[in-house]
Amino acid sequence: MSPTEKASTDSGVLDTRTRDEQILVIEDDPQMQKVLRRLFREQGYGVIVCGDGLSGLDAFHSARPAAVMLDLGLPNIIGRDLCKIMKAEQPGVPVFVVSAISDVAAKVLLLQSGADDYVTKPFSPRELLARVQTILGRTRSQETAKCSYSFGECEIDFARMSARRAGKQIALTALEFKLLKYFIENAGKVISRVEVLTEVWRCNSYPTPRTVDNQIVKLRQKLELDSADPRYFQTVYGAGYKFVP
């Protein structure tokens, strides 16, 4: 019997639904398990429920969930350590801490440990669902950007390192693909030259910020309809650049 064919009446097994996106709930309170299971099942998600840290980690490895709902006070492995382990192994999977602890310092510590959000019990189910759907939507967009993306007349395939504009092949260097991917993943955000050099070039020192300017000029020449009047790669004077799809 495959994991998706198991019953969901007991802790630690999968829901019978066959939705692609599974939510992993790691919670030792039976009543809270029921609340979270019902909340996500009603929205069509598959649900995995585990009552302790070890079984939760096993489910995380085997099921590859779309998101994790994580309590802090768990048997075997405490939630904070579990969060660190999961984010180190699969940083792209959102982890939501759902806890009765409302201390600000504790929240900050969990967020610094990699948690994507912190929800204090008791919580509004509608608010929790909205937060989960927002972050999952953002995650899907980032995953799409990792493979392929299109804007205007441009079609980019990052897996094949292929770029086309108006159906014609455009030659981009490996660095230009990397820079383009970073801008797409941060669409709408103003990105400074220092941030680009740190995150794309991976360097802390550089000869001049013009290094970034020159690369942006090349991207505009290759991907903009009019590089002198850019539509997508916009300059934000005094701050950096912004990709506007």
C-alpha positions as a printed Julia matrix, in Angstrom:
245×3 Matrix{Float64}:
   0.0    0.0     0.0
   1.43   3.38   -1.01
   1.51   6.3     1.49
  -1.31   8.09   -0.32
  -3.56   5.04    0.01
  -3.37   4.84    3.82
  -6.2    5.9     6.09
  -5.99   9.19    8.01
  -7.84   8.34   11.21
  -4.68   7.78   13.27
  -1.69  10.03   13.92
   1.26   9.61   11.58
  -0.48   8.45    8.39
  -1.54  10.14    5.22
  -4.91  11.41    4.14
  -6.69   9.43    1.41
  -6.98  12.41   -0.91
  -4.71  12.45   -3.94
  -3.98  16.16   -4.21
  -0.43  16.97   -5.28
   0.09  19.33   -2.34
   0.34  17.67    1.06
   0.41  19.59    4.34
   2.47  17.98    7.1
   1.09  18.66   10.6
   3.52  17.87   13.45
   1.46  18.38   16.59
   1.04  16.27   19.76
  -2.32  17.72   20.84
  -5.1   15.45   19.42
  -7.65  18.28   19.4
  -5.33  20.61   17.48
  -4.55  17.76   15.08
  -8.26  17.5    14.29
  -8.6   21.26   13.81
  -5.68  21.5    11.38
  -6.6   18.3     9.54
 -10.16  19.52    8.98
  -9.03  23.02    7.98
  -6.74  21.83    5.2
  -8.87  18.89    4.05
 -11.79  21.26    3.48
  -9.56  23.21    1.09
  -8.62  20.06   -0.83
  -5.12  19.56    0.55
  -3.82  16.15    1.5
  -2.91  16.02    5.18
  -0.21  14.14    7.07
  -0.49  14.18   10.86
   2.34  13.21   13.2
   2.36  13.4    16.98
   6.1   13.58   17.71
   9.32  14.91   16.26
  10.82  11.66   15.0
   7.74  10.51   13.06
   7.36  14.06   11.77
  10.91  14.06   10.44
  10.35  10.65    8.81
   7.2   11.94    7.12
   9.05  15.06    5.99
  11.66  12.88    4.28
   9.23  10.41    2.68
   6.29  12.6     1.69
   8.06  15.82    0.58
   5.16  18.03    1.75
   4.26  21.4     0.28
   4.26  22.98    3.77
   4.74  22.05    7.43
   2.64  23.06   10.46
   4.97  22.69   13.44
   4.31  22.75   17.17
   7.22  23.54   19.51
   6.66  21.26   22.5
   7.08  17.89   20.8
   8.28  14.53   22.12
  11.64  13.19   20.8
  12.75  16.32   18.94
  11.64  19.79   20.01
  10.08  21.99   17.35
  12.9   24.52   17.21
  15.5   21.84   16.42
  13.15  20.16   13.97
  12.66  23.45   12.15
  16.43  23.89   11.76
  16.83  20.35   10.42
  14.01  20.65    7.88
  15.06  24.07    6.59
  18.66  22.91    6.25
  17.57  19.89    4.21
  14.79  21.48    2.13
  14.9   25.28    2.45
  12.17  25.67   -0.16
   9.49  23.96    1.96
   7.63  26.57    4.08
   7.53  25.86    7.82
   4.78  27.47    9.91
   5.26  27.39   13.67
   1.87  27.06   15.4
   2.44  27.51   19.12
   0.85  28.8    22.32
   4.1   30.64   23.13
   3.52  34.33   22.45
   6.86  35.68   23.68
   8.36  38.04   21.09
  11.9   36.8    21.69
  10.79  33.21   21.03
   9.13  34.27   17.77
  12.25  36.09   16.62
  14.42  33.08   17.47
  12.19  30.73   15.45
  12.14  33.07   12.48
  15.91  33.33   12.65
  16.04  29.53   12.72
  14.32  29.46    9.33
  10.58  29.39   10.11
   8.57  31.14    7.41
   5.81  32.29    9.76
   4.77  32.09   13.42
   1.12  31.73   14.4
   0.1   31.98   18.06
  -2.59  29.71   19.51
  -5.49  30.29   19.69
  -5.61  31.45   16.08
  -8.16  32.32   13.44
  -8.42  29.38   10.98
  -9.15  31.8     8.15
  -6.05  33.84    8.97
  -3.84  30.75    9.16
  -5.2   29.46    5.85
  -4.63  32.84    4.2
  -1.04  32.93    5.42
  -0.36  29.42    4.19
  -1.91  30.04    0.78
   0.02  33.3     0.37
   3.39  31.71    1.08
   2.58  28.62   -0.98
   1.66  30.88   -3.89
   4.97  32.68   -3.54
   6.81  29.37   -3.37
   5.1   28.14   -6.55
   6.12  31.33   -8.34
   9.73  30.88   -7.28
   9.71  27.23   -8.37
   8.32  28.25  -11.76
  11.02  30.87  -12.09
  13.64  28.21  -11.44
  12.59  26.32  -14.57
  11.0   28.68  -17.06
   9.6   32.17  -17.26
   8.12  34.46  -19.88
   7.61  38.2   -20.03
   6.74  40.37  -23.0
   8.21  38.73  -26.08
  10.82  36.83  -24.03
  10.77  33.13  -23.12
  13.42  31.9   -20.71
  14.22  28.25  -19.97
  16.68  28.16  -17.08
  17.03  24.37  -17.08
  18.26  24.4   -20.68
  19.84  27.87  -20.4
  17.86  28.94  -23.43
  16.4   32.39  -24.15
  14.16  33.59  -26.98
  12.72  36.96  -27.86
   9.91  37.11  -30.42
  10.73  33.49  -31.27
  14.4   34.17  -32.02
  17.2   32.62  -30.0
  19.09  35.08  -27.79
  22.6   34.28  -26.55
  22.96  34.87  -22.81
  26.05  34.14  -20.75
  25.88  31.95  -17.63
  26.23  35.09  -15.48
  23.4   36.8   -17.37
  21.14  33.79  -16.78
  22.02  33.9   -13.08
  21.37  37.63  -12.86
  18.1   37.33  -14.76
  16.93  34.52  -12.49
  17.65  36.59   -9.38
  15.66  39.53  -10.74
  12.72  37.28  -11.66
  12.7   35.66   -8.2
  12.61  39.15   -6.69
  10.18  40.72   -9.16
   8.92  44.11   -8.04
  11.58  44.5    -5.36
  14.17  47.26   -5.53
  17.58  45.57   -5.56
  20.74  47.49   -4.77
  24.01  47.0    -6.62
  25.61  45.67   -3.44
  22.84  43.07   -3.08
  23.31  41.93   -6.67
  27.06  41.6    -6.2
  26.62  39.73   -2.94
  23.84  37.37   -4.06
  24.7   36.87   -7.74
  28.43  37.42   -7.94
  28.87  36.07   -4.37
  31.54  38.6    -3.52
  31.97  41.1    -0.7
  34.44  43.35   -2.48
  34.43  44.58   -6.03
  36.16  47.26   -8.11
  33.12  49.43   -8.85
  29.3   49.34   -8.78
  29.5   49.93  -12.52
  30.03  46.16  -12.77
  26.31  45.71  -12.17
  25.35  48.65  -14.37
  27.23  47.15  -17.31
  25.47  43.8   -16.92
  22.06  45.45  -16.73
  22.82  47.34  -19.93
  23.63  44.05  -21.67
  20.4   42.43  -20.45
  18.41  45.41  -21.68
  20.07  45.27  -25.09
  19.24  41.59  -25.44
  15.77  41.41  -23.85
  14.16  44.84  -24.01
  12.28  46.06  -27.07
  13.95  49.45  -26.62
  17.03  49.31  -24.38
  17.11  53.12  -24.16
  13.59  53.12  -22.71
  13.48  49.9   -20.65
  10.13  48.4   -19.74
  11.25  45.47  -17.57
  14.66  46.31  -16.09
  13.99  49.68  -14.52
  16.44  51.97  -12.8
  15.44  53.25   -9.36
  17.69  56.27   -9.01
  19.72  56.34   -5.84
  18.64  52.8    -4.89
  19.37  50.24   -7.63
  17.2   48.34  -10.09
  13.79  46.7   -10.24
  12.42  43.98  -12.52
   8.81  44.71  -13.46
   7.2   41.85  -15.41
